[in-house]
Amino acid sequence: MKSSTETTISPKGELDNTYKLLHPLVQTALAERGFLRATEPQRLAIPKILSGRNVLIIAPTGSGKTEAAVLPVLSMLRWGMDKGEFTDKGIYILYVTPLRALNRDLLDRLVWWGERVGIKVGVRHGDTDQSDRVKQSRDPPQMLITTPETLQAILSGKRLREHLMKLRWIIIDEIHELAEDKRGTQLTLTLERIKWLIGRKPQIIGLSATVGSPEEVAKFLVGDDECDIVQSSIVREMKMDVIHPTPTKEDEEMAKNVYLYPDAVTRLRIIRDLVSGNGSTIIFVNTRSMAELLMYRFAMLGYESIGIHHSSLSKVSRITTERAFKDGKLKAVIATSSLELGIDIGHVDFVIQYLSPHQVVRLVQRIGRSGHRLDKVPRGVVITEDLNDTLEAIAIVNRAKSGLLEATQIPDKPYDVLVHQIVSLLMIKNRWTIDELYNVIRGAYPYRKLSIEELKGILRFMSEVLNPRLAYFVENDGTVLKPSGFRARRELYRYFFEQMSMIPDEKHYLVINQTSDEPIGVLDEAFVAEYGEPGIKFVFRGGVWVLQKIVGDTIYVVPAKDTVGAIPSWVGEEIPVPFEVAQDVGIIKEEVSNYVTKVGPETTTELLSSKLGASMDTIKYVVNKVMEHIESGVPVPSHRLVLLERVGDLIVLYTHGGTLVNRTVARMLGEVLTERLGYPVGVQQDAYAVVLQLPRPGIDTTLVTQTIMDIANMDDKTFIDYAIRAIIRTGIFKRKFVHVARRFNVVKKDREMSDLAITNLVELYKGSPVFTETLKEVLTRDFDLDNTYSFLKSLSNGDRRLVTIEGNEFSPMGREIVDKISHRLEVMAPERLDKLVRESVKARLLNESVTLVCLNCGWVGSARNKDLPDKPKCPNCGSERLGALRVDEEKIRQVVERWREGRVRSDDEEIIQYINRTADLVGKYGKLAVLALSSRVRIDDIEEFLPKISNIDRLVLVIHELEKRELRRRFME
């Protein structure tokens, strides 16, 4: 078992001075692993941690920062044990990681270090067996590894809470993942609860990837206490480029054969060439859907040795991919942010970001996964698809090189988290004074500005409005009591455990073609929240559909006759493009336009290639696109020139406002125009433009421009009133309101909510903490009133110009916006679509992984389906009696061990029965059975149809039809 810090081996064969500061047992273990010279974060952090300081370590994944935190803490605990201290049973070290599925490599590594110094390391998370939980209660590990959610549960139990009384050190991993969301806010309150419980302040160490606001993250970690920041920056050393590839004739020929467009084939070819020339590569994408799409396209082109990794894959598939990449069996992995975190997948030579990452921090974290040898620097490229995507990537690379990372946004005293944590405090102690509560809560950095009146307001809501109440607030004598009575206490505990996770449960909707009553697929709640209105046209699964109605969790659609104005197929919630990045894109456009006009295209390309640090070919593409626009006679939109283009009933307003500003502008314009016209106005947006679809012909463009200027001339109070009125009518607000209402116990977790019911609920709770918290959340996460107000004010005071153009066709830049927003290129003829869907199913089944169990000798292992022979055999004994499951290998190994030893538990029996049934299928039908078992089809159906299947193509046809049936069954049950 090796760690990425193995790259720091010293040729001298002697531990360096930093490592010599550690306990002798730790030094021996370091020498055993061949770690002789400390990495930069270790050299900077270890002395500070040993001196007892709180420390925030900011360094890229793979730079040894885990050991930088853990080894000095293990040393201090071991020294204390040597002196006869720390000998009582108890948990002395807490290691908290935000990874929802705890990383096996990290666990193995920490257990190894603990064993070498005689310290017991244990793990506690949602999947920990009951028997292991009982053992931990009786005989706790000295170091416990857990998640923020499981830590909540631990504190609710008396035995483990007593063991935590010994706590001296807390290490929080991947703190950048926690700082900006409510999971992290919950953790800060949990830490304050622990400090109150044990009556002292443990030493706290935080581990973080590169962040834009190190001081803020340090305060988030320790509150008012002092914290040293250790930063190992790699940004200035990074080698980054932006590539916009141009299709060749070969690409165009290939595109015809595989039903793809030439530019898509070109991007795939460039990725293949980059992987071939650069070694082990991570290909980062922004969404799970894009990861699946890219993997499927590679499969169509016959590109092998590429895996896939994202949070929605089964655990066995993720682990198999990680191991295959680490062992060199895969040259590349397509991944979402799931591989930004500290998962040890071995050495990474190169990073490809497929399409702009939208944010500087994302790019730095992702490219930072490469390099980490002493003679290596992080290297990566961004591969782009169109003009705005290319300019956005260039702007982000330049901001990264200048160290201009986005500021860390810590939630401001969220009320819903506070309610849950007040309940958790009442579970520890039945009676609190309001001052006691206030002092504990105010210690958490996100609540530093909470007023006593705000706290009283929350307690009144918990005591007087909620039914049953979650607290009993006696305001006259300033006390807060745990509700009495069996029903009230049962409700209190039910609420606490149901709402322990701050990650909202996302609802899914089944999409049905109303004309054929056939299921098409599933849409996320986020898409329905933003766009789910009857009459909306949208691209989905290669066709354009018109939404007819939403009934419960089913969306009924019909095929659209006209594709114009359809909104893009849903690829999941995109990372928002910041206002500043979008403005930079506008600045570059203006710069290119000015240079081209003055010195011509060739000189412009040379000058800007040097200035912007991008390749000549990429800048040449940008210059040609801007020239094409100039030649159309339409002004070039920029950060200072807001272009309004109208063709028919479509208007494109080029703003360069970024995702949140454009969403705010779009909603306000839609609200005011609908009010003035008496008809609903369709609005869409991306980071660079707002698109309006007028409800009828003959509407004068001046009405739209006048409306824009009227909003721009509003005073701040009127502007805010209009904005909030528009925002609370959006699906985004309603969706967030339900999530917040559940955390307040206003809506039960399993209750289905119709749109009408949500609208009524919003009205009922207006002015309450539920409403206030929802508004606070959407105004910081989904909309941007401050930058929108400044942007619009600059139109009224002349700092920006509004230029209007009307014509029969859009300018090149306007056309690009309309094409991208409508995803015209994704719409395909039905016969092509059927073939592509079948190929997609085939690619998915082949790229899945399974855990295999030999019923003859008990061997357990995992494998990718595509790597299996037609007749899989046990590598240990050669038996063909292999069970196949999509369950974690470690869990199955434990079940098999108990089974073979005759210690079968009741919860094992169902798994053993399933193993036997699948082994019968694999024994008879080989790899075809494994592929079928990797689908979403029930085993009863597989047993029925598999005898009639002779080849993979026939299998795919049957599975595709059965998966559609299964989809309907899953939603209807």
N, C-alpha and C positions, 0 to 999 in steps of 0.2 A: 504494500500500500504506500503510494508516494503522493506527496503534495507538490503543488506548483512551486513551493519555495525551494525545491531541490536545485533550482537553477542558480542558487547563491553559494554553491560549493567553492571553498577557497583552495587554491593549489598548495598552500602552506601546510595543511594537515593539522592545524592547531586552532582551537576556538578563539574568536576575536574577543576584544575586551568587553563588548556589550553582553555576549553570552556568558562571560565569566562572572557577571553580576548575579547570575541565577543560581538556584540551589544546585549542589553537586549532582543530585539525581537527575535533574533536568539537563545539566551539562552532559552527563553520560548518555542520556536519551538523544540529545542533539547530535552527539558524535556517532551514535549508532545509526541515525538516519542520514548521516553525511552532511548535516547542516553545520557548517563551520564559520560562515561569515554572515552577520546579521544584514537583513535588507534595510533599506532606508527607513521605512516606518518602524521597524523593530529597533533600530539604532536610536531613533528619536523618542520612541514611546516607552521602552522598557525602563530606563532610569526614572522617568517621571512616575510611572505606575508603582515602581518599587518604593518610591518616596511617599506613597500614600495619596497622591493627587488624583482628582477626577480628570479623566483624559478623553478627548474625542479624537479618534484616529481616522483621518480622511486619506484614503489610498485606493488605488484600483484593485479589483478582484485579481487574485493571483500574486499579490505582492507580499504575502506573508503577514497580513494584518491580524488574522485570527490568532496566530501564534504570538504576535506582538502583545495582544491582550491577555491570552490565556496563560502563557508560560510564566510571566512574573506573578500572576495571581496564584497559580499552583505552587510556585516557589514560596510565597509568603505563607500559604496555608501549611506547606510541608515544614517550613522553619518553625512555625507555631507548634505543630505536632511534635517536632523534635524536642521542643522546650517543655513539653508536657501540657501545652495549651491546646485548645480545639480538639479535645479527646472525647467530649460528650457526643452522643448521637445527635445529628442535626444536619440541616442543609446550610453549608457555609458559602457556597458559590451558586448564583443563579445565572444561567446563560439563556437569554431570551432571543429567539430568532423569529422573524415575521413569516418565514416560509411556511405555507399552509401544509405542504407535504414535507416533513423533515428530511433533510438531505442525508442519505446514507453515508456518503463519503465523509461529510463533516462529523457525523456521529462516530464513525469508526476512528477517525483521526483523534477526536477528543478523548475517546475511551482509551486509545493507545497511550496518549500522553499521561492520562490518569493512572493507568496500570504501571507505567514506568516509575512514577513517583509515589506509588502506594496510596492513591486517592481514588475512591470509588465514584464513578461517573454514571449517572442514570438518566433516563429519558422519560418524559411524560408528555403525551399529546392525546388527541382525540381517539386514536386507534390503539392506545396502550391496553393490553389485556387486563381483565379484572384481577387475575391472580397476581400480575406484576404490580398493580395498584395497591393491593393488600400488602405485598412485600415491602413496597416503598413506605407505607404507613407505619409498618413495624420496624423496618430497618432502612432509614432513608439514606440515599447517596449523599456524599459530601458535596458533590457538584451535580446540580440538576439542570438538564437542558429541556426547555419548554417553549411554548408559543404564548403570545399575549392572551389569547382566549383561554388556553388551558390554565394559565396563571390565575385567571379569575376564578376558575373552578377550584383550584388548589386552596385559594384563600377562603373559600366558602366551607371547606372541610376542617374540622377541629384538629385532627391529628397532624396533618401536614402543616397546618398553620403554626402549631406548636414547634414543629421541626424548623420552621423558618425563623424562629426566635434567635437561632445561632447565626443568622445571615451576616456576612461581612463584605461580600463583593457581589456586584451585579454587572454583568457584561451584556450589552444590547447590540445585537448584530444587525447590519443592514438598516441603520436608523433612518437613512434617507427615504426608505420605503414607508416608514411610519410617520415621519414628521409632518407630512402634508395631508394626512387623512385622519379620520376619527378613530381608527384602530390605535394610532399613536397617541391621540389625546386620551383615550381610555387608559392606555399604558401609563401615561404620566400621573394620572390620578391613582392608579394601582400602586405605583411606586411610593406616592405620598401615604397611601394606606399602610404599606409595608413599613415605612419609616415610623409612622405613628404606632404601629403594632409592636415593633421591636424596641422602640424608644431610643433609636440612634440613627445616624445617617451612614449607610454602607458606602464604600468607595464604588463609584460608578464609572465604567469605561464604555464608550460607544464606538462602534465601527461603522464607517460610512464610505460609500463611493463619493466621487466628486459632487459637491453641492455648490449652489450659488451664494448661499448665506451661511458660512461656517459658524459665525458668532450666534446667529439665531438657533441653529441646530444644537450648539453647545448649551444654550440656555434652555432649550426644549428638553435636553438630556438631564440637566441638574437643577433647573429652576434658579433660585437666587444664589446657590453655592458657586464657588469658583470652579472653573474648568479650563485646563490647558488644551489648546488645539494643536495637534500634530498633523501636519499636512504634507503629504508626499505628492507633489503635483507633477503630472506627466503631460499636461495640456500643451505646453510650449514645445515639447519634444516630438509631439505626434506628427506623423506624416499623413496628410489627408488630401484627397483629390475628389473632384466631381467629374463624372463621365456621363455624357449624353451620346450614346452610340447611334451611328447612322446605318440603316439597313443596307446590306449588299445584295447582289443578284441572287446569290445562294440562299440568303435569308428569305427573299421573296418566294423562291421556289419551294423552300421548306415550309413556309407559311401556308401555301396552298394545300400541301399534303396533310397538315395537321389542324386545319381549320382555325389557325391563329392569324393575327395581323402581323405584318413584317416587323414592326417596331418591337412587339412583344418577343418574337423569335430572336431578334438581335440582342435584346437585353439578356435573354437566357444564354445565348452563345458567348457573350462577353463574360458572364458569370462563370461559365464552364472554363473559359480560357484563363480567367484570373485564378480560379481554384487550382488549375493545372500548374500555373506558374508560381504560386505562392505558398503551397503547402496547406496545412490544416486551417480551415476557414469556417467562421460563423457567418451566415447570411442572415442579417437581421431584417425583419419586416415589422410593420406597425400594428398589425391585427392578426388574430387567429385565422380569419377567413383568407387573408392574403397569404399566410403560410401554407394553408391547404391548397390554394389556387396555384401557387408557385411550385409546390411539390408535384401536383398533378401535371402541370405543364412539363416539368422535367421528365416525368415518367413517360409522357406522350412522345417526347423527343428521344427517349431511350438513354437518358443520362443516368448512370448508376452511381453508386457510392455517395449518395446524398441522403441524409436522414432529416427528420422533422421533430421539433420539440416545442410544445406549448402547453399551457395549463389545462386545456380541455382534453388532452390525450389521457389514456389510462396510465396509471403509475408504472405498470410493467413496460409500456411502450416508451415512456420517458427514460426510465432507467436503462433499458436496452440500448436506446440511442446514445445516452451518455457514455455507457461502457464501450460501445462500438467506436465512438469517436475517440475516446481516450486510448483505446487499444490500436488505433490507426486503421480500423476496418472501414471507417467512413472518412472520406476526404473533407466533407463539409456537412454542416447542419443548418437547416433553415429554422430560425427561432424568433419568437416574440421576446418581450421583456423577461420571459421565464429564464433566459440564460444571462440576463444582465446581473442577476443576483449571484451570490457566491457558491455556485455549484461547481465542484471540481471536475472538469472534463479534460484535464491534462493541458498540454501546451497548445496555445492558439497562435498561429503565425500571422493570420491576416483576417480582417473583418470587412465584409461587404454590407453596406446599408442599401437595401432595395427600396428606392424612392426616398424622398426627403424624410428625415426623422422628426421634422416639425419643431424640435426644440434643441437648443445647444447642449443642455445637460444630457439629453438622451444620446446625442452623438458622442460626446466625451466618454460617457459610461460604456457605450458599446465598443467604440474603437479601443478604449482602455482595456478591453479583454484580451487584446493581442500583445505580443512582446513578452516582457518580464524576464528575459534572460539578461545577463549583465551586458552583453554586446548587442542587445536588440532594443528597438524603440517601437511603440505601438504604431501600426500601419493600417490604413483602411481607405476605402473609396465609397462614395455615394453614387449609385446608378439612378439616373432620373428619366422621367417619361415625357415631359413637355416643358414649355418655357417657364411657367411659374414655378414648377417643381425644381427645375434646374437653378433658377435664380434664388429660390429659397434655400437650396442646399449650399450654394456659393455663399449666401449671406450668413448661414449658420456656421460654415467652416471658418469664415473670417471672424465671426464673433467668438468662436472657440479659441482661435489663435490669439485673440486679444484678451482672453480671459473673461469675456462678458457673458457669464452664465445667468440663467434666469434666477431671480430671487426665490428662496424657499418660502412658501406660503403656509404658515401654520394656522389651522382653524382657530377662530377667535371664540373662546368660551362657549362651545356648543352645548345647548341646553339639554338635548336628548341624551348625550353621553352623561351629563351631570345627573339626570334622573336615575339612570341605571347605576351609577356609582354611589349615589345616596342610598339606594336600596342595598347595595353590597355592604355599605357601612352599617346599616341597620341589621344586617345578618350577623355581623360580628358583635354588635353591642345594641341592646334594645332601646336605650335612651341616650340622646345626645342633647347638649345645649347648642343653640344656633352658633354661638361663638366657637365652640369646639369644631363643628362642621366647617365653618368658614375658614378657620385656621388651617385645617387639613387641605381643603380644596384650593385655597389661594396659593399653597406651596407649589402647585402644578403650573408650569409656565403658561399654558394656554388660558388659565383662569386668573392670571395675575391682576387683570383689570375688572374682575367680577365684583360688583358692588353688593353690599349686604342687602339692599333692597331687591336686587335681582334674585338673590338666593331666596329671600322671603317669598317672592313671586312664584318661583319654581315650587317651593314647599307648599304654598297655598294651593297651587294647581294639583299637586300630588295628593293633597289632603281633602280638598273641597270639590274639585271638578271630576277627578277620575273615580270611576265606580267599577270594581271596588278600589278603595284608596290604596296607594303604595306607601304612604307615610301618614302619621297623625301629627299635625303641626299645632301645638298649643302656643299661639302667638303671644298671649298675655304674659306667660312666664318664660318665653323664649326657648321652649324645648321641642324636640322632635322625637316621636315615639314610633316604635315598630307596631304596625296594626295588630290588634289582638283578635282572637277568634280563629277557629280552624279554617274556615273558608277564606278569610282575609290572608292568613299566613300561607295557605296553599297557593293562592293567587300570586302572592309576593314571590314565592320560590319559582313558580311556573314562569312568571315574567322574567325573573333574573336569568334563568337558564336558557329560555327561548331567545332572549335578546343579548346573549353574551357576546355574540359576534357582531361587530360593527359593519361587516361586509353585507350589503343588502342582498336578499334573495331575488335574483332577476327572473321575472316571469317570461315565458315564451308563448308565442301564438302560432297555432296551426293555420297555414294558408291553404284555402280550398278554392279550386277553379269551379265557380258556380255553374258553368255551362256543362261540365262533365262530372261534377261532384268528386273530382280526383284531388287528393292532397298534392301540393306542389313542394312544400317544404315548411320551414319554421323561421319566424322572424323574432328578433330580440325585442324586449320591452322598450328599450331605448329608441328604436326606430318608430315603434307605434306611438310612443310618447311625443316624439317631435313631428311626425308626419301623418299619424293615423286619423285622417279625416276622410269621410266619404267623398268620392270624386277625385281623389289624388291619384295621379299616374306615377307608377314606379317600375324600375327595372328589377327583375328578380328571376333567377335561374334561366337567364338567356332570353326572356320574353318581357314585354311591357304589359302591365296589368292596371286596371282601374279598380280601386277599392270601392266595394259596394256597401258593406256593413261589417261591423264587429259585433259578434255575439259571444259573450263570455270570453274564452280564450281562443276563439276561432275567427279568422278573417276571411270573408268571402270576396272573391275578386272575379273579374271577367277580363278576357283579352282586350287590349286597347287597339282601336282602329288607327289612331294617330299617335306616333311616338314622340312628337315634339313636346317639350316641356316635362318629360318624365324625369323623376328624380333618381339619383344613382341607386344601384343595388347596394344593399346594406352590408358593410364589411365590419361592423362593430363600431363601438365608440372610438373615433379617431382622437389621437393626441392633439389638443388645440394648438394652433400656430399663434405665438404671441404677437401682440400689436407691433412691438419693436422690430421683429423679424420681417413682418409683412411690409412695414415702412421701409426697411432696408432694400427690399425687392423693388419698391417704387423708386428709391434713390438710384439704384443701379440702372433701371430702365431710363430714367432721365439722363443719367450720365452717358449711357450708350447712345441715346438719341442725339445728345449734344456733340459727342465725339464724331459720330458718323457724319453729321451735317458739316462739321468743320474740317475733318482730316480724312474722311473716306473710310471704307470698311476695313481695308488691310491694316492700316496704321492703328485704327481703333482696336482691332483684334490683338495686335502686338502689345499696345499700351495697357489694355485691360487684362490681358493674360498675366502680365507681370504684376499689375496692381492688385488684382483679385486672387492671385495665386491658384488659378485653374488652368487646365491644359488648353493649348491653342485650339484644338478641335472643339472643345466645349464652348469656349468664348466665341469661336467662329459661328457655331450654331446659334448662340444668343444674338450676335450681331445680325445674322441673316434674318432671324425672326423679327427683330426690331425694324430692320430695313423694309421687310415685306409689309409691315404695318404702316410705316411712314409712306410707302408708295401707294397705299390705298387712299391716302389723303385725309386720314383720320388722325387727330392728335394722339400722341403716345400718352396713355394714362400713367400717372406716377404718384409719389407720395404727396405732391402738391397740386396735381391736376386730376380732379375727380371727373371721370368720363361717364356720361349717361348715353347709352346707345339704345335706340328703339327700332325693332323690326316687327311689324304686325302687332300682336298683343303681348310680345315679350320685351322686357326692358332689362338691360344689363347695366348696373351701376358699379363701375370699377372704383373701389375705395382704398384698397391696400390697408384694410383695417385689422386683419387677423381674424381668427375664428370667433372670439367672444364679442368683439366690437361689431362685426358684421351680423352676427346673430341678433344683437340688440337693435341695430339699425333696421334690419329686416322686419323684426316683430313690431317695432314702433311705426315704421312706414305702413306695414300691412294693417295695423290697428287704425291709424288715422285715415288712410285712404278708404278702407272699408266703411268707416264712419261717414266719410264725405260722399262716397258713391252709392252707398246703400246696398252694395254687392260685395261678397267676399273676394279679396285680392290674394292670389297665391304668392307665397314668398319662399325662396330658397336662398342659400348662401354657401360660399366656401370662404377661404381665408382672404380672397382678393376681390370678390365681387358679391353684390346682392342681386338676385334675379327676381323680377316681379312679373307675374302673369296677370294681365288686366282681364276683368271679368267679361267685357264686351267690347266690340269694335267702336270706333268713333270717339273714344275718350281722348281728350286733348293732352298732349305731353306736358303742356304748361301746368296742368293741374298737378302732375307728379312733381315737377321741379318746384312749383310754389309750395307744395306740401313739405318737401325736403327743407326749403328755406324757412318755412313757418316753424318746423321743429327746431331748426338751427337757431332761430331767434327767440325760442322760449327761455324764460328765466329758469333758474335752477330748480325752484320748487315745482313749477308747472311741468318741467321736463321729467323730474323724478316721478311725479304723480302719473303722467302718461306712460312712462316706462314700466312702472310697477303694475299699472292696470293691464298693460299688454302682456307682461311676463306671467302674471298669475292666471291668465287664460291659456297659457301654453301647456302642451302635454308634458313638457319637461318639468314644469312646476308641479303639476298634478302627480306625476310619478314620484318626484322627490318628497312631496307632501305625504304620500302613503308610506314611504320608507321611514320618515321622521315620526309619523303618527304611530307606527308600529313600535318604534323605540320608546315612545311615550306611553304605550299600552292603551292608546285610544282606539287602535284597530288591532284585532287579534291576528297573529301571524298567518293563520291558515284561511283567513276570510277573503273571499273573492270580492273585488270592487269593480262595479260598472263605472263608466265615465260620469253618468248622472249622479251616482252615489258619491263619487269623489268630489264633484263640483259642489254638491250640497254640504259635504263634510268641510270643505275649504271655507264655505260661507259661514257654517256653524262655528268654526274655531278661529275666525278672523280676530286678530288682536290678542290671541292666546300665545303662550310660549311655543306651541306647535307651529302656528303660522309664522311667528317671528323667526324661529329657527330654520324653517324651510326657506323663507325669503333670504335669510342670511347666507344659507348654503348656495342657493342658485345665483345670488349676486356675486359670489366670489368664485364659483366653479363653472358656471354656465353662461353668465352674461358679464358685461363690463361697463357699468354706468359711467365711471370716471373718464376712461379714455374715449367712450362714445360722446360724452358731453364736450370734451376738449376738441375732438375731431369735428363735430358739428359746429361748434363755436368758431372754429377756424374758417368755416365756409361763410359764416355771417360777417366775420371781421376782415375777410379778404386774404387771409394767410394761405387759404386753398381756393382754387377756382373750380367752379362747376361748369363743365362744357357739355352741351347737348347735341347729339347727332341723330338724325332719322334717315332711314334708307330702306332699300329692298333686301339688303343682306348685311350681315354683321361684318365688321372689320376682322382681320386675322386674329387679333387678341380677343375680341368679343366672341368670335366663333369658337375659339378654344375653350372659353368659359362655358358656353352653351353645350358644346360637345361633351365636355368633361362632366358637367352637372347632370346631363341626361344619360351619360355613359352609352352613347349611341353605339360604340364599337362592341358592346357586349350583347347586343340584340342579334340573334341568329335565326336562320331558317329552321323550322321544326325538325327536318330530317337530319340536319347537322347537329342540332341540339340533342336529339335522342342518342346519337353516336357518342357525343362528348360526355353526356351524363353517364352512359354505360362505362366509358373509359375512366371517368372520374371514380366511379364505384370500384372498378378493378384496381386502380392505383391505390385507393384507400385501403382495400383489403390486403394488398401485397405489402403495404408499408406499415401495417399494424404489427404489433408484437404480441406473443402469447407466453405464458408460463407453462412449461411442459412437465408432466409428472409420470415417471415410469412405475407402473403397477407391479412390475416384477422385482426391481431392486430398490425402489424408493428414491431414485435420483430425481432431483428437481433442478430445472434450469430454464432460461428464457432465450427466445430467438425471434428474429424478424421473419415474418412469413415468407418473404421473397427469397430468404436464404435457405429455406427448408427444401429437402429433396422431395420427389413425388411420394415416396414411401418413408416418412420419418421413422428413425430408429433411436433407441436410447444409446447415447455415446458411451455409457458405462457397461451395459450388458448386451446391447444389440436387440432388445425386445421391441416389438412394434406396438405393444400395449401402452400407449402414451395418452394420458389425459391432457386436455388443452383448455386453459382458462385465461381470462383477462384480469387476473388478480395478482397482487404484489407477490413476487417470488418468496420473500422472507416470510410472509404470512402463511403461504402454502407449505413452505418447508417445516414450519412449526406444527401445522395440522398433520402433515405426513409423519413426522417424528412421533407425535402423540398416538396416531393411528397404529403405527408399527409396534409401539410399546404397549398397546392395549389401554391407553389412557384417554380414549376419545371423550370429548366433552359434548354436551347437547348441541352447542352451536357449530361443532365440527361436522355433524352428521349430514347436513344438507350439502356441504362442500364435498364430502367424500362420495356421496351419491352422484353429484354432478361430475366428479372426476371419472367415476366408473362409466357413466353414460357417454361422456366425450371420448373415453378410451375405446369404447366399442366402435364409435364412428371413425376415429382416426385409424384404428386397426383395419377396418374394412375399406375406407375410402381415401386414406392417406392425406396428402396436402389439401385436397379439395375440402375435406372435413374441417381442417384447421381454418381455412379461409372462410367457410360458412360460419364457424363458431366465432370468428372475429367480426361478424356482421351484427346488425341490430335486430336480428331475427331470433325468435324464441327457439329453444332446443327441441321442443315438441314438433314445430314446423320443419326444422332441419332434419330430424329423424324421418319425417314423412316424405320430403322431396328428394333427399340426397341419393337414394337408390336409383332415381331416374336420371341422374346427372353423369355425363361422361367427360366433359371438358370444362375449362375455366370460363369460356365465353358463355356457355349455356348456364353455368352457375351464376354468373354476374346478372344475366337477364332475369332469372328467377328471384335472386336476392333483391334486385332493384324493385321488383313488383311487391315482394313481401315486406320490404322495409317501408314502402309507402302505406301498406295495410297496417303494419305495426305502428307507424306514426299516428294514424288515425285512432287506433285502438288505445294508444298511450294517452291521448288527449280526451278520449271519450269515457275512459274508465273512471 
